[in-house]
Amino acid sequence: MKNSKKTVSIIVESSATDLSSSHTGVLDTLASLKKQDYPLENIEIIICQYGWDAEKHRAVTAKFPSVKILNGENSNYYYLKNMGIQEAQGEIIAFADSDCVYVPTWVSGIVTTLEHGADVSVGMSNYPGNSLIERLCAFHNFHCILPRESDRIRRFVSNNVAFKAEVIKSNQYDRRFVRSGGCTQLADRLHRAGMRMKLNPEQLAHHNFYDLRTHIWERTLRNGYDIFHTRTLDPSMPLAPLAQTGIFAPPLFWGIFVLSDMYNIIQNIQYIHCRWYEVPVFLGFSMMVRSLEVVGMYWKLFNDRGLESYLGKA
């Protein structure tokens, strides 16, 4: 695959401003992309940023002069992604985020997957440690993408996914979404259109682990918001009629998603690095975070703008 002639555009979304953070930043992301085992002359890297100061511009351009930097007008996650799509020149367009680092075979794995017939190559993300809490959060935050009955999956996470260029250029992110929900809605559109989405477990990203508030509390509230928000904006989404039942919907969603998680854990135990004796812990964690999602659902039902403001969506 190192001899492939496919050109790959990598779009890196970045809206952070702190270069001195102890967390992975855009410099670490770019360093990992420059260590790919794929011919670098066939890789185009585009950073779509908002909020950078002059120091950060200088630091990035000094260390990575070949990288193209696009300056966005706002921090909308999907707006920045779409901006990169419009500028990308590669035959393949891959998405990366500036709080992740990517394994050296990331690009070559993407090219292999797409050259073998997939329209979308879906990668997996984890947190760099191997503690139980990090594995539990990774399951909750990322592993909704995992296959249930076949290797044709229906979801992806936008920090680690790649498309044939013609697929994503003709099916961009819906501009009505701001920070989350857009990748779920796009994946569902592509699935309904018959696009082949293939899971590539070797297409691996290591995501920052910030804190439990970020990865459990805020993430679950956001998920609860998205369950209603995506289905309000796109009534063709699965389970959309259920969202119209108002106050009765959250407990029904809770039951459906807990059962789905149970099946997911058992079928994909090797992907989520769950030991058999840890299965009850993963199931208990699922019930807990799904219960917190119910809080987010009711919050959206009774105080929609308040939840949007709390999650930074307004």
C-alpha positions as CSV (number, residue, x, y, z in Angstrom):
1,M,0.0,0.0,0.0
2,K,3.0,2.3,0.4
3,N,3.1,2.4,-3.4
4,S,-0.5,3.5,-3.9
5,K,-1.1,6.5,-6.0
6,K,-4.2,7.6,-4.2
7,T,-4.1,11.2,-3.0
8,V,-5.5,11.8,0.5
9,S,-6.7,15.0,2.0
10,I,-6.7,15.1,5.8
11,I,-8.9,17.7,7.4
12,V,-7.9,18.7,11.0
13,E,-10.5,20.6,12.9
14,S,-9.0,22.9,15.6
15,S,-10.6,25.6,17.7
16,A,-8.3,25.4,20.8
17,T,-5.9,28.3,21.6
18,D,-3.6,27.0,24.3
19,L,-0.3,25.6,23.0
20,S,1.0,25.0,26.5
21,S,-1.8,22.6,27.5
22,S,-0.7,19.3,28.9
23,H,-3.3,17.7,26.7
24,T,-2.6,16.7,23.1
25,G,-2.8,19.7,20.8
26,V,-2.6,20.3,17.1
27,L,1.2,20.1,17.1
28,D,1.0,16.5,18.4
29,T,-1.7,15.7,15.9
30,L,0.3,17.0,13.0
31,A,3.4,15.2,14.2
32,S,1.6,11.9,14.1
33,L,0.2,12.6,10.6
34,K,3.8,13.4,9.4
35,K,4.9,9.9,10.7
36,Q,2.5,8.0,8.4
37,D,4.0,5.1,6.5
38,Y,2.1,6.3,3.4
39,P,3.9,8.5,0.8
40,L,3.8,12.0,2.3
41,E,3.8,13.6,-1.2
42,N,0.4,12.0,-1.7
43,I,-1.0,13.5,1.6
44,E,-2.6,17.0,1.8
45,I,-3.1,18.3,5.3
46,I,-5.7,21.1,5.8
47,I,-6.2,22.7,9.2
48,C,-9.6,24.3,9.7
49,Q,-9.2,26.5,12.7
50,Y,-11.1,29.1,14.7
51,G,-9.7,31.2,17.6
52,W,-6.0,30.8,17.1
53,D,-3.8,33.6,18.2
54,A,-0.7,34.8,16.2
55,E,1.6,32.8,18.4
56,K,-0.1,29.6,17.5
57,H,-0.1,30.4,13.8
58,R,3.6,31.0,13.9
59,A,4.3,27.8,15.9
60,V,2.4,25.6,13.5
61,T,3.6,27.2,10.3
62,A,7.2,27.1,11.5
63,K,7.1,23.4,12.3
64,F,4.8,22.3,9.5
65,P,5.2,24.8,6.6
66,S,3.5,22.5,4.1
67,V,0.2,22.4,6.0
68,K,-2.6,24.6,4.7
69,I,-4.4,26.6,7.3
70,L,-8.0,27.9,6.8
71,N,-9.4,30.5,9.1
72,G,-13.0,29.9,10.0
73,E,-15.5,32.6,10.9
74,N,-16.9,30.6,13.9
75,S,-16.2,27.6,16.0
76,N,-19.0,25.4,14.7
77,Y,-17.5,21.9,14.5
78,Y,-19.3,20.9,11.3
79,Y,-18.9,24.3,9.7
80,L,-15.1,23.8,10.0
81,K,-15.4,20.2,8.6
82,N,-17.4,21.4,5.6
83,M,-15.0,24.2,5.0
84,G,-12.2,21.7,4.7
85,I,-14.3,19.5,2.4
86,Q,-14.7,22.3,-0.1
87,E,-11.0,22.9,-0.2
88,A,-9.8,19.3,-0.3
89,Q,-8.2,18.1,-3.5
90,G,-7.6,14.5,-2.7
91,E,-9.3,11.4,-4.0
92,I,-9.9,10.4,-0.4
93,I,-10.9,12.8,2.4
94,A,-10.2,11.9,6.0
95,F,-11.2,13.7,9.2
96,A,-8.9,14.2,12.2
97,D,-9.3,16.3,15.3
98,S,-6.6,18.3,17.1
99,D,-7.0,16.5,20.4
100,C,-6.1,13.1,18.9
101,V,-3.0,11.4,17.6
102,Y,-3.1,8.8,14.9
103,V,-1.1,5.5,14.5
104,P,1.5,5.4,11.7
105,T,-0.6,3.1,9.6
106,W,-3.7,5.3,9.8
107,V,-3.6,6.6,6.2
108,S,-2.5,3.4,4.6
109,G,-5.3,1.5,6.4
110,I,-7.8,4.0,5.1
111,V,-6.6,3.7,1.5
112,T,-6.7,-0.1,1.7
113,T,-10.3,-0.2,3.1
114,L,-11.6,2.2,0.4
115,E,-9.7,0.5,-2.4
116,H,-11.4,-2.8,-1.4
117,G,-14.8,-1.5,-2.1
118,A,-15.9,0.6,0.9
119,D,-17.3,4.1,0.4
120,V,-16.6,5.1,4.0
121,S,-13.7,3.8,6.2
122,V,-14.6,4.0,9.9
123,G,-11.9,4.0,12.4
124,M,-11.9,3.3,16.1
125,S,-10.8,5.7,18.9
126,N,-9.7,5.1,22.4
127,Y,-8.1,6.9,25.4
128,P,-4.4,6.4,25.8
129,G,-4.5,4.6,29.1
130,N,-5.9,1.2,29.7
131,S,-7.6,1.7,33.1
132,L,-11.2,0.4,33.5
133,I,-12.7,3.9,33.7
134,E,-10.9,4.9,30.4
135,R,-12.2,1.8,28.7
136,L,-15.7,2.4,30.0
137,C,-15.7,6.0,28.8
138,A,-14.3,4.9,25.4
139,F,-17.2,2.4,25.0
140,H,-19.7,5.1,25.9
141,N,-18.1,7.9,23.8
142,F,-16.9,6.1,20.7
143,H,-18.2,2.6,20.3
144,C,-21.7,3.2,19.1
145,I,-20.0,2.6,15.7
146,L,-19.5,-1.1,16.3
147,P,-21.2,-3.7,14.1
148,R,-24.2,-5.6,15.5
149,E,-25.0,-8.3,12.9
150,S,-22.5,-7.8,10.1
151,D,-19.4,-5.8,9.2
152,R,-21.6,-3.2,7.5
153,I,-22.0,-0.6,10.2
154,R,-24.3,2.4,10.5
155,R,-22.4,5.0,12.5
156,F,-19.1,6.7,12.7
157,V,-17.4,9.4,14.9
158,S,-16.1,12.4,13.0
159,N,-12.6,12.5,14.7
160,N,-11.7,9.3,12.8
161,V,-13.5,8.6,9.5
162,A,-12.6,8.8,5.8
163,F,-14.6,8.9,2.6
164,K,-14.2,8.6,-1.1
165,A,-14.1,12.3,-2.1
166,E,-17.2,12.2,-4.3
167,V,-19.2,10.7,-1.4
168,I,-18.5,13.4,1.2
169,K,-18.5,16.3,-1.3
170,S,-22.0,15.4,-2.3
171,N,-23.1,14.6,1.2
172,Q,-21.7,17.2,3.6
173,Y,-22.6,17.8,7.2
174,D,-26.0,19.4,7.8
175,R,-25.4,23.0,8.7
176,R,-28.2,23.0,11.3
177,F,-26.0,21.0,13.6
178,V,-23.5,22.8,15.7
179,R,-21.2,20.5,17.8
180,S,-22.7,17.1,18.0
181,G,-25.4,15.0,16.4
182,G,-24.2,15.9,12.9
183,C,-22.1,12.8,12.4
184,T,-25.0,10.5,13.5
185,Q,-27.3,12.2,11.1
186,L,-24.8,12.1,8.2
187,A,-24.1,8.4,8.8
188,D,-27.8,7.7,8.7
189,R,-28.2,9.6,5.4
190,L,-25.3,7.7,3.9
191,H,-26.6,4.3,5.1
192,R,-30.1,5.0,3.6
193,A,-28.4,6.0,0.4
194,G,-26.7,2.6,0.2
195,M,-23.1,3.7,0.9
196,R,-20.8,0.9,2.2
197,M,-19.4,1.8,5.6
198,K,-16.6,-0.5,6.7
199,L,-15.1,-0.8,10.1
200,N,-11.3,-0.8,10.2
201,P,-10.2,-1.6,13.8
202,E,-6.5,-0.8,12.8
203,Q,-7.5,2.7,11.8
204,L,-6.9,3.9,15.3
205,A,-6.9,7.3,17.0
206,H,-5.8,8.0,20.6
207,H,-8.0,10.7,22.0
208,N,-7.2,13.0,24.9
209,F,-8.7,12.0,28.2
210,Y,-9.7,15.2,29.9
211,D,-11.8,14.4,33.0
212,L,-14.9,12.5,34.1
213,R,-17.1,15.6,34.0
214,T,-16.3,16.0,30.3
215,H,-16.5,12.3,29.3
216,I,-19.4,11.2,31.4
217,W,-21.6,14.1,32.6
218,E,-21.4,16.5,29.7
219,R,-21.2,13.8,27.1
220,T,-24.4,12.1,28.4
221,L,-26.3,15.4,28.6
222,R,-25.2,16.1,25.0
223,N,-26.3,12.6,23.9
224,G,-29.7,13.1,25.5
225,Y,-30.0,16.4,23.7
226,D,-29.0,14.9,20.4
227,I,-31.5,12.0,20.7
228,F,-34.3,14.6,20.4
229,H,-32.5,17.2,18.4
230,T,-31.4,15.0,15.4
231,R,-34.9,13.4,15.2
232,T,-36.6,16.8,15.3
233,L,-34.5,18.2,12.5
234,D,-34.6,15.0,10.5
235,P,-37.8,13.0,11.0
236,S,-36.4,10.2,8.8
237,M,-33.9,9.2,11.5
238,P,-34.5,5.9,13.2
239,L,-36.9,6.1,16.2
240,A,-38.0,9.6,15.2
241,P,-41.7,8.9,15.9
242,L,-40.8,7.9,19.4
243,A,-39.4,11.3,20.1
244,Q,-42.8,12.8,19.4
245,T,-44.3,11.1,22.4
246,G,-43.0,13.8,24.7
247,I,-42.5,12.9,28.3
248,F,-43.0,9.2,27.6
249,A,-40.1,9.1,25.2
250,P,-37.0,9.2,27.6
251,P,-37.7,6.0,29.5
252,L,-38.5,4.2,26.2
253,F,-35.3,5.4,24.7
254,W,-33.5,4.3,27.9
255,G,-34.8,0.7,27.5
256,I,-34.0,0.5,23.8
257,F,-30.5,1.8,24.2
258,V,-29.6,-0.3,27.3
259,L,-30.7,-3.4,25.4
260,S,-28.6,-2.3,22.4
261,D,-25.6,-1.7,24.6
262,M,-26.0,-5.2,26.1
263,Y,-25.9,-6.8,22.7
264,N,-23.1,-4.5,21.6
265,I,-20.9,-5.5,24.6
266,I,-21.4,-9.2,24.2
267,Q,-20.9,-9.2,20.4
268,N,-17.9,-6.8,20.3
269,I,-16.1,-7.7,23.5
270,Q,-12.8,-8.0,21.8
271,Y,-13.0,-4.5,20.2
272,I,-13.9,-2.7,23.5
273,H,-11.1,-4.6,25.5
274,C,-13.6,-5.8,28.0
275,R,-12.7,-9.0,29.9
276,W,-15.5,-11.4,30.5
277,Y,-15.6,-10.8,34.2
278,E,-15.9,-7.1,33.5
279,V,-19.1,-7.5,31.5
280,P,-21.4,-6.8,34.5
281,V,-19.4,-3.5,35.1
282,F,-19.9,-2.5,31.5
283,L,-23.6,-3.2,31.7
284,G,-23.9,-1.3,34.9
285,F,-22.0,1.6,33.4
286,S,-24.4,1.6,30.4
287,M,-27.4,1.8,32.6
288,M,-25.9,4.7,34.6
289,V,-25.0,6.8,31.6
290,R,-28.2,6.0,29.8
291,S,-30.0,7.3,32.9
292,L,-28.0,10.5,32.7
293,E,-29.0,10.8,29.1
294,V,-32.6,10.7,30.3
295,V,-31.8,13.8,32.4
296,G,-30.6,15.5,29.2
297,M,-33.7,14.5,27.3
298,Y,-36.1,15.9,30.0
299,W,-33.9,19.0,30.2
300,K,-34.3,19.5,26.5
301,L,-38.0,18.9,26.7
302,F,-38.6,21.5,29.5
303,N,-35.8,24.0,29.0
304,D,-34.3,23.6,25.5
305,R,-32.4,26.8,25.4
306,G,-31.1,26.4,28.9
307,L,-29.5,23.0,27.9
308,E,-28.2,24.5,24.7
309,S,-26.5,27.3,26.6
310,Y,-25.1,24.9,29.2
311,L,-23.5,22.7,26.6
312,G,-22.1,25.6,24.6
313,K,-24.5,25.1,21.7
314,A,-26.1,28.5,21.6
